Amino acid sequence: MFNLTSLQDFLELLSLEFERRKKILESYQWAKVARPNQLPPEGDWRIWLILAGRGFGKTRTGAETIRLWVQEERYFRIGLIAENEGECRRVMVEGPSGLLNIYPPKERPLYEPTKRSLTWPNGAIATCYSADTYEQLRGPQFDAAWIDELAKFHYDQQLWDQLTFGLRLGSHPRIIITTTPRPNKLLKKILKSSDVVVTRGTTFENAQNLAAPFLSYIKENYESTRLGRQELYAELLEETEGALWTPQLIERARDSYLPQALKRLIIAVDPAVTQHKSSDETGIIVAGITDEGIGVVLEDLSMKGSPNQWICKVIETYKRLNADRIVAEVNNGGDLIEQLLRTYEASLSYKALRATRGKVMRAEPIAALYEQGKVWHAASFPQLEEQLCTYVPCASTQSPDRLDALVWALTELMFSCHIRFKAWYA
Protein backbone atom coordinates (compact mmCIF):
# COMPACT_ATOMS: atom_id res chain seq x y z
CA MET A 1 0.00 0.00 0.00
CA PHE A 2 1.32 3.44 -0.95
CA ASN A 3 2.48 5.37 2.14
CA LEU A 4 2.67 9.11 1.55
CA THR A 5 4.47 9.75 4.84
CA SER A 6 7.19 7.25 3.99
CA LEU A 7 7.64 8.84 0.58
CA GLN A 8 7.92 12.31 2.11
CA ASP A 9 10.50 11.03 4.59
CA PHE A 10 12.44 9.43 1.77
CA LEU A 11 12.38 12.62 -0.31
CA GLU A 12 13.50 14.64 2.71
CA LEU A 13 16.43 12.29 3.30
CA LEU A 14 17.25 12.43 -0.40
CA SER A 15 17.25 16.23 -0.25
CA LEU A 16 19.52 16.24 2.80
CA GLU A 17 21.93 13.84 1.12
CA PHE A 18 21.93 16.00 -2.01
CA GLU A 19 22.78 19.09 0.05
CA ARG A 20 25.52 17.21 1.89
CA ARG A 21 27.15 16.09 -1.35
CA LYS A 22 26.73 19.55 -2.84
CA LYS A 23 28.61 21.10 0.10
CA ILE A 24 31.40 18.54 -0.24
CA LEU A 25 31.77 19.29 -3.94
CA GLU A 26 31.71 23.05 -3.30
CA SER A 27 34.44 22.68 -0.69
CA TYR A 28 36.76 21.52 -3.48
CA GLN A 29 35.95 24.61 -5.59
CA TRP A 30 38.55 26.94 -4.14
CA ALA A 31 37.61 29.97 -6.22
CA LYS A 32 34.16 29.92 -4.59
CA VAL A 33 35.17 29.36 -0.96
CA ALA A 34 38.45 31.31 -0.78
CA ARG A 35 38.64 34.82 0.60
CA PRO A 36 40.06 37.41 -1.84
CA ASN A 37 43.45 37.51 -0.08
CA GLN A 38 43.79 33.74 -0.49
CA LEU A 39 43.81 33.91 -4.29
CA PRO A 40 47.02 34.51 -6.26
CA PRO A 41 47.62 38.22 -6.86
CA GLU A 42 47.89 39.63 -10.34
CA GLY A 43 51.14 41.02 -11.68
CA ASP A 44 54.61 39.97 -12.70
CA TRP A 45 55.82 38.89 -9.27
CA ARG A 46 58.39 36.20 -8.45
CA ILE A 47 57.59 35.72 -4.76
CA TRP A 48 54.17 35.66 -3.12
CA LEU A 49 54.77 36.08 0.61
CA ILE A 50 51.78 35.34 2.82
CA LEU A 51 52.34 36.63 6.36
CA ALA A 52 49.33 35.51 8.36
CA GLY A 53 48.25 34.44 11.82
CA ARG A 54 47.64 30.94 13.08
CA GLY A 55 44.53 29.39 11.55
CA PHE A 56 44.30 31.96 8.74
CA GLY A 57 44.27 29.21 6.11
CA LYS A 58 47.86 29.53 4.92
CA THR A 59 48.32 25.83 4.21
CA ARG A 60 45.13 25.60 2.14
CA THR A 61 46.17 28.73 0.24
CA GLY A 62 49.59 27.29 -0.54
CA ALA A 63 48.22 23.91 -1.60
CA GLU A 64 45.49 25.44 -3.77
CA THR A 65 48.02 27.69 -5.48
CA ILE A 66 50.12 24.65 -6.41
CA ARG A 67 46.94 22.90 -7.60
CA LEU A 68 46.09 25.87 -9.81
CA TRP A 69 49.59 26.10 -11.28
CA VAL A 70 49.56 22.40 -12.14
CA GLN A 71 46.03 22.58 -13.53
CA GLU A 72 46.97 25.45 -15.83
CA GLU A 73 50.06 23.47 -16.89
CA ARG A 74 52.30 26.40 -16.10
CA TYR A 75 54.63 24.57 -13.71
CA PHE A 76 55.86 20.98 -13.82
CA ARG A 77 58.79 20.68 -11.37
CA ILE A 78 57.83 21.93 -7.94
CA GLY A 79 59.71 21.96 -4.65
CA LEU A 80 57.74 21.56 -1.40
CA ILE A 81 59.82 22.76 1.53
CA ALA A 82 59.07 22.55 5.26
CA GLU A 83 61.29 22.66 8.34
CA ASN A 84 61.73 18.89 8.11
CA GLU A 85 60.46 16.02 5.97
CA GLY A 86 57.96 14.93 8.62
CA GLU A 87 56.26 18.33 8.61
CA CYS A 88 56.26 18.43 4.82
CA ARG A 89 54.42 15.12 4.73
CA ARG A 90 52.07 15.73 7.69
CA VAL A 91 51.12 19.31 6.80
CA MET A 92 51.80 20.11 3.15
CA VAL A 93 50.89 16.73 1.68
CA GLU A 94 48.70 14.64 3.99
CA GLY A 95 47.28 17.35 6.26
CA PRO A 96 43.59 18.35 6.24
CA SER A 97 44.48 21.28 3.96
CA GLY A 98 47.39 19.54 2.24
CA LEU A 99 47.83 18.68 -1.42
CA LEU A 100 46.06 15.32 -1.21
CA ASN A 101 42.95 16.46 0.64
CA ILE A 102 42.13 19.51 -1.47
CA TYR A 103 41.27 17.18 -4.37
CA PRO A 104 38.21 14.93 -4.68
CA PRO A 105 39.41 11.38 -3.91
CA LYS A 106 39.36 10.25 -7.55
CA GLU A 107 41.38 13.26 -8.74
CA ARG A 108 44.25 13.15 -6.27
CA PRO A 109 47.84 13.06 -7.52
CA LEU A 110 49.83 9.89 -7.00
CA TYR A 111 51.74 10.17 -3.73
CA GLU A 112 54.85 8.01 -3.30
CA PRO A 113 56.18 8.56 0.23
CA THR A 114 59.43 6.66 -0.39
CA LYS A 115 60.21 9.02 -3.27
CA ARG A 116 58.87 12.02 -1.32
CA SER A 117 56.92 12.96 -4.45
CA LEU A 118 53.48 13.63 -5.87
CA THR A 119 52.82 13.05 -9.57
CA TRP A 120 49.89 14.47 -11.55
CA PRO A 121 48.38 12.91 -14.70
CA ASN A 122 49.84 15.74 -16.83
CA GLY A 123 53.37 14.82 -15.72
CA ALA A 124 53.87 17.55 -13.12
CA ILE A 125 55.91 16.41 -10.10
CA ALA A 126 56.21 17.99 -6.65
CA THR A 127 58.99 16.76 -4.35
CA CYS A 128 59.28 17.21 -0.57
CA TYR A 129 62.42 18.73 0.93
CA SER A 130 63.62 19.51 4.45
CA ALA A 131 65.11 22.88 5.38
CA ASP A 132 67.16 21.11 8.05
CA THR A 133 68.94 19.16 5.28
CA TYR A 134 69.16 21.99 2.78
CA GLU A 135 72.01 20.28 0.91
CA GLN A 136 69.29 18.08 -0.66
CA LEU A 137 68.59 21.05 -2.91
CA ARG A 138 71.99 20.81 -4.57
CA GLY A 139 71.28 19.27 -7.97
CA PRO A 140 67.48 19.38 -8.37
CA GLN A 141 65.98 22.16 -10.45
CA PHE A 142 62.51 23.68 -10.35
CA ASP A 143 60.14 26.08 -12.00
CA ALA A 144 58.12 26.66 -8.81
CA ALA A 145 58.32 26.16 -5.05
CA TRP A 146 56.12 26.35 -1.98
CA ILE A 147 57.82 27.08 1.35
CA ASP A 148 55.78 26.60 4.52
CA GLU A 149 56.66 28.38 7.81
CA LEU A 150 59.93 29.84 6.54
CA ALA A 151 60.27 32.07 9.60
CA LYS A 152 60.97 29.14 11.93
CA PHE A 153 63.69 27.46 9.83
CA HIS A 154 67.03 27.04 11.60
CA TYR A 155 68.98 27.24 8.34
CA ASP A 156 66.77 29.68 6.47
CA GLN A 157 69.48 31.56 4.59
CA GLN A 158 71.29 28.37 3.52
CA LEU A 159 67.99 26.88 2.34
CA TRP A 160 67.10 30.06 0.47
CA ASP A 161 70.47 30.16 -1.28
CA GLN A 162 70.22 26.56 -2.49
CA LEU A 163 66.62 26.97 -3.63
CA THR A 164 67.50 30.15 -5.52
CA PHE A 165 70.24 28.33 -7.45
CA GLY A 166 67.80 25.55 -8.40
CA LEU A 167 64.83 27.71 -9.37
CA ARG A 168 65.89 28.00 -13.00
CA LEU A 169 63.34 26.15 -15.16
CA GLY A 170 60.58 27.64 -17.29
CA SER A 171 60.00 31.18 -18.40
CA HIS A 172 58.92 32.64 -15.06
CA PRO A 173 59.82 30.63 -11.91
CA ARG A 174 57.75 31.48 -8.85
CA ILE A 175 57.73 30.90 -5.10
CA ILE A 176 54.85 31.01 -2.66
CA ILE A 177 55.81 31.40 1.01
CA THR A 178 53.23 30.77 3.74
CA THR A 179 54.40 31.69 7.22
CA THR A 180 53.62 33.30 10.53
CA PRO A 181 56.21 36.09 10.87
CA ARG A 182 59.23 36.21 13.11
CA PRO A 183 61.80 39.01 13.01
CA ASN A 184 64.64 37.23 11.21
CA LYS A 185 67.05 38.67 8.66
CA LEU A 186 65.91 36.60 5.69
CA LEU A 187 62.26 37.52 6.08
CA LYS A 188 63.16 41.20 6.32
CA LYS A 189 65.31 40.88 3.20
CA ILE A 190 62.51 39.20 1.24
CA LEU A 191 60.09 41.93 2.29
CA LYS A 192 62.40 44.51 0.71
CA SER A 193 62.66 42.63 -2.60
CA SER A 194 61.34 44.42 -5.67
CA ASP A 195 59.71 41.26 -7.05
CA VAL A 196 57.68 40.26 -3.99
CA VAL A 197 53.94 40.64 -3.39
CA VAL A 198 52.97 40.55 0.29
CA THR A 199 49.60 39.37 1.61
CA ARG A 200 48.80 39.86 5.28
CA GLY A 201 46.03 38.27 7.28
CA THR A 202 44.90 37.53 10.83
CA THR A 203 43.61 34.47 12.62
CA PHE A 204 40.20 36.08 13.02
CA GLU A 205 39.58 36.40 9.27
CA ASN A 206 38.94 32.65 9.27
CA ALA A 207 36.73 32.67 12.36
CA GLN A 208 33.89 30.77 10.66
CA ASN A 209 36.16 27.75 10.26
CA LEU A 210 37.69 27.85 13.74
CA ALA A 211 36.31 26.48 17.01
CA ALA A 212 34.51 29.08 19.11
CA PRO A 213 36.22 27.99 22.38
CA PHE A 214 39.61 28.39 20.67
CA LEU A 215 38.80 31.92 19.53
CA SER A 216 37.46 32.85 22.95
CA TYR A 217 40.54 31.50 24.73
CA ILE A 218 43.13 33.16 22.50
CA LYS A 219 41.33 36.51 22.67
CA GLU A 220 41.29 36.36 26.45
CA ASN A 221 44.87 35.20 26.89
CA TYR A 222 46.80 36.58 23.91
CA GLU A 223 44.87 39.56 22.51
CA SER A 224 47.02 42.34 23.98
CA THR A 225 50.33 40.49 24.20
CA ARG A 226 53.43 40.63 22.05
CA LEU A 227 53.04 36.93 21.24
CA GLY A 228 49.44 37.51 20.19
CA ARG A 229 50.38 40.37 17.91
CA GLN A 230 52.85 38.06 16.19
CA GLU A 231 50.97 34.75 16.15
CA LEU A 232 47.41 36.04 15.69
CA TYR A 233 47.77 39.37 13.90
CA ALA A 234 50.95 38.46 11.98
CA GLU A 235 52.86 41.58 12.98
CA LEU A 236 56.58 41.48 12.29
CA LEU A 237 57.77 42.69 15.68
CA GLU A 238 61.16 44.23 16.16
CA GLU A 239 63.07 43.81 19.39
CA THR A 240 62.54 46.51 22.00
CA GLU A 241 65.75 48.51 22.00
CA GLY A 242 67.58 48.12 25.29
CA ALA A 243 65.43 45.25 26.58
CA LEU A 244 67.27 42.60 28.61
CA TRP A 245 65.30 39.78 26.98
CA THR A 246 64.56 39.28 23.28
CA PRO A 247 61.89 37.17 21.55
CA GLN A 248 64.67 34.91 20.27
CA LEU A 249 65.87 34.20 23.83
CA ILE A 250 62.35 33.33 24.95
CA GLU A 251 61.75 31.18 21.90
CA ARG A 252 64.97 29.26 22.52
CA ALA A 253 63.98 28.75 26.17
CA ARG A 254 60.69 27.19 25.02
CA ASP A 255 62.21 25.10 22.24
CA SER A 256 64.96 23.73 24.52
CA TYR A 257 62.58 22.41 27.17
CA LEU A 258 62.77 18.68 27.89
CA PRO A 259 60.65 17.14 30.68
CA GLN A 260 62.96 15.70 33.30
CA ALA A 261 63.51 15.27 37.02
CA LEU A 262 63.84 18.42 39.12
CA LYS A 263 65.81 18.47 42.33
CA ARG A 264 64.05 21.53 43.71
CA LEU A 265 60.81 23.39 43.07
CA ILE A 266 59.69 26.72 44.51
CA ILE A 267 56.91 29.29 44.22
CA ALA A 268 58.06 32.91 44.06
CA VAL A 269 55.72 35.77 44.91
CA ASP A 270 55.99 39.49 44.22
CA PRO A 271 53.01 40.87 46.19
CA ALA A 272 51.02 43.87 45.02
CA VAL A 273 51.37 46.81 47.41
CA THR A 274 47.81 48.11 47.05
CA GLN A 275 44.38 46.60 46.44
CA HIS A 276 42.08 48.43 44.00
CA LYS A 277 41.12 48.32 40.32
CA SER A 278 44.31 49.98 39.10
CA SER A 279 46.61 48.04 41.44
CA ASP A 280 49.53 46.05 40.11
CA GLU A 281 49.24 42.30 39.79
CA THR A 282 50.75 39.94 42.30
CA GLY A 283 53.46 38.07 40.46
CA ILE A 284 53.37 34.31 41.13
CA ILE A 285 55.89 32.12 39.31
CA VAL A 286 56.51 28.39 39.78
CA ALA A 287 60.02 27.25 38.82
CA GLY A 288 62.41 24.37 39.41
CA ILE A 289 66.00 23.36 38.78
CA THR A 290 67.37 20.19 37.16
CA ASP A 291 70.34 18.12 38.31
CA GLU A 292 72.35 19.79 35.53
CA GLY A 293 71.58 23.25 36.91
CA ILE A 294 68.99 24.28 34.31
CA GLY A 295 66.26 26.55 35.63
CA VAL A 296 62.78 25.57 34.45
CA VAL A 297 59.85 28.00 34.49
CA LEU A 298 56.79 25.81 35.01
CA GLU A 299 53.78 28.04 35.65
CA ASP A 300 52.79 31.70 35.67
CA LEU A 301 49.90 32.10 38.11
CA SER A 302 50.11 35.88 38.49
CA MET A 303 46.81 37.57 39.27
CA LYS A 304 44.99 40.64 40.49
CA GLY A 305 43.17 40.14 43.73
CA SER A 306 43.06 40.64 47.46
CA PRO A 307 45.83 39.23 49.69
CA ASN A 308 43.49 36.42 50.72
CA GLN A 309 42.83 35.52 47.09
CA TRP A 310 46.45 35.29 45.98
CA ILE A 311 47.52 33.61 49.21
CA CYS A 312 44.86 30.93 48.65
CA LYS A 313 46.21 30.47 45.13
CA VAL A 314 49.80 30.15 46.40
CA ILE A 315 48.87 27.68 49.15
CA GLU A 316 46.78 25.58 46.76
CA THR A 317 49.72 25.44 44.34
CA TYR A 318 52.17 24.64 47.14
CA LYS A 319 50.07 21.62 48.12
CA ARG A 320 49.21 20.56 44.57
CA LEU A 321 52.84 20.50 43.47
CA ASN A 322 54.32 19.45 46.81
CA ALA A 323 56.71 22.38 46.41
CA ASP A 324 59.88 22.76 48.45
CA ARG A 325 59.44 26.38 49.42
CA ILE A 326 57.56 29.63 48.97
CA VAL A 327 59.70 32.74 48.59
CA ALA A 328 58.28 36.26 48.63
CA GLU A 329 59.59 39.78 48.36
CA VAL A 330 58.90 41.45 51.69
CA ASN A 331 59.93 45.06 51.23
CA ASN A 332 56.28 45.84 51.88
CA GLY A 333 54.45 44.05 54.68
CA GLY A 334 56.89 41.20 55.07
CA ASP A 335 55.77 39.90 58.48
CA LEU A 336 52.11 40.13 57.51
CA ILE A 337 52.70 38.02 54.38
CA GLU A 338 54.27 35.22 56.40
CA GLN A 339 51.51 35.38 59.01
CA LEU A 340 48.82 35.12 56.35
CA LEU A 341 50.56 32.22 54.63
CA ARG A 342 50.97 30.30 57.88
CA THR A 343 47.33 30.92 58.75
CA TYR A 344 46.49 28.60 55.86
CA GLU A 345 49.47 26.23 56.15
CA ALA A 346 51.40 26.46 59.42
CA SER A 347 54.16 24.01 58.47
CA LEU A 348 55.07 25.44 55.07
CA SER A 349 58.67 26.19 54.15
CA TYR A 350 58.95 29.94 53.64
CA LYS A 351 61.72 32.41 52.93
CA ALA A 352 61.42 36.19 52.98
CA LEU A 353 63.42 38.01 50.31
CA ARG A 354 64.51 41.64 50.63
CA ALA A 355 65.66 43.70 47.68
CA THR A 356 69.03 45.08 48.71
CA ARG A 357 69.92 45.88 45.09
CA GLY A 358 68.01 47.66 42.36
CA LYS A 359 65.74 45.86 39.92
CA VAL A 360 68.23 46.14 37.07
CA MET A 361 71.08 44.60 39.06
CA ARG A 362 68.81 41.73 40.07
CA ALA A 363 67.46 41.15 36.57
CA GLU A 364 70.71 41.28 34.58
CA PRO A 365 72.21 38.02 35.94
CA ILE A 366 68.93 36.22 35.15
CA ALA A 367 68.87 37.59 31.60
CA ALA A 368 72.46 36.34 31.27
CA LEU A 369 71.29 32.83 32.22
CA TYR A 370 68.83 32.95 29.31
CA GLU A 371 71.65 34.01 26.97
CA GLN A 372 73.69 31.02 28.17
CA GLY A 373 70.79 28.63 27.53
CA LYS A 374 70.46 27.83 31.24
CA VAL A 375 66.73 28.58 31.53
CA TRP A 376 63.87 26.65 29.94
CA HIS A 377 60.19 27.50 29.66
CA ALA A 378 57.88 24.50 30.00
CA ALA A 379 55.11 26.29 28.07
CA SER A 380 54.17 29.59 26.52
CA PHE A 381 53.59 32.36 29.08
CA PRO A 382 52.36 35.30 26.98
CA GLN A 383 51.94 37.94 29.71
CA LEU A 384 55.26 37.05 31.33
CA GLU A 385 57.05 37.02 27.98
CA GLU A 386 55.52 40.40 27.13
CA GLN A 387 57.02 41.89 30.29
CA LEU A 388 60.40 40.28 29.70
CA CYS A 389 60.71 41.47 26.10
CA THR A 390 59.55 45.04 26.76
CA TYR A 391 61.32 45.78 30.05
CA VAL A 392 64.05 48.37 29.45
CA PRO A 393 66.27 49.14 32.46
CA CYS A 394 65.85 52.69 33.78
CA ALA A 395 63.24 53.45 31.10
CA SER A 396 60.21 51.24 31.74
CA THR A 397 57.63 52.93 33.95
CA GLN A 398 55.18 50.09 34.65
CA SER A 399 55.86 47.60 37.41
CA PRO A 400 56.75 44.22 35.81
CA ASP A 401 55.37 42.00 38.58
CA ARG A 402 55.66 38.73 36.67
CA LEU A 403 59.24 39.59 35.74
CA ASP A 404 60.04 40.38 39.38
CA ALA A 405 58.63 37.06 40.56
CA LEU A 406 60.59 35.24 37.84
CA VAL A 407 63.82 36.97 38.89
CA TRP A 408 63.24 36.05 42.53
CA ALA A 409 62.47 32.43 41.62
CA LEU A 410 65.54 31.89 39.45
CA THR A 411 67.82 33.83 41.80
CA GLU A 412 66.75 31.61 44.69
CA LEU A 413 67.16 28.44 42.64
CA MET A 414 70.39 29.20 40.84
CA PHE A 415 72.36 31.62 42.99
CA SER A 416 71.54 30.47 46.53
CA CYS A 417 72.86 27.55 48.59
CA HIS A 418 70.22 24.89 49.20
CA ILE A 419 69.91 22.08 51.69
CA ARG A 420 66.32 20.93 51.41
CA PHE A 421 65.19 19.30 48.17
CA LYS A 422 62.83 16.65 46.84
CA ALA A 423 62.79 14.45 43.75
CA TRP A 424 60.61 16.22 41.20
CA TYR A 425 59.53 15.68 37.62
CA ALA A 426 58.79 18.62 35.34
Secondary structure as UniProt FT lines:
FT   HELIX           4..27
FT   HELIX           30..33
FT   HELIX           36..38
FT   STRAND          47..52
FT   TURN            54..55
FT   HELIX           58..71
FT   TURN            72..73
FT   STRAND          77..82
FT   HELIX           85..87
FT   HELIX           88..93
FT   TURN            96..97
FT   TURN            99..102
FT   HELIX           105..107
FT   STRAND          110..112
FT   HELIX           113..115
FT   STRAND          117..119
FT   TURN            121..122
FT   STRAND          125..130
FT   HELIX           131..137
FT   STRAND          144..148
FT   HELIX           150..152
FT   TURN            154..155
FT   HELIX           156..166
FT   STRAND          174..179
FT   HELIX           185..191
FT   TURN            194..195
FT   STRAND          196..201
FT   HELIX           203..209
FT   HELIX           212..222
FT   TURN            223..224
FT   HELIX           226..231
FT   TURN            232..233
FT   TURN            241..242
FT   HELIX           247..255
FT   STRAND          261..270
FT   TURN            277..278
FT   STRAND          282..290
FT   TURN            291..292
FT   STRAND          295..300
FT   HELIX           307..321
FT   STRAND          325..329
FT   TURN            331..333
FT   HELIX           334..344
FT   TURN            346..347
FT   STRAND          350..353
FT   HELIX           359..371
FT   TURN            372..373
FT   STRAND          375..377
FT   HELIX           382..390
FT   TURN            393..395
FT   HELIX           401..415
FT   STRAND          424..425
//
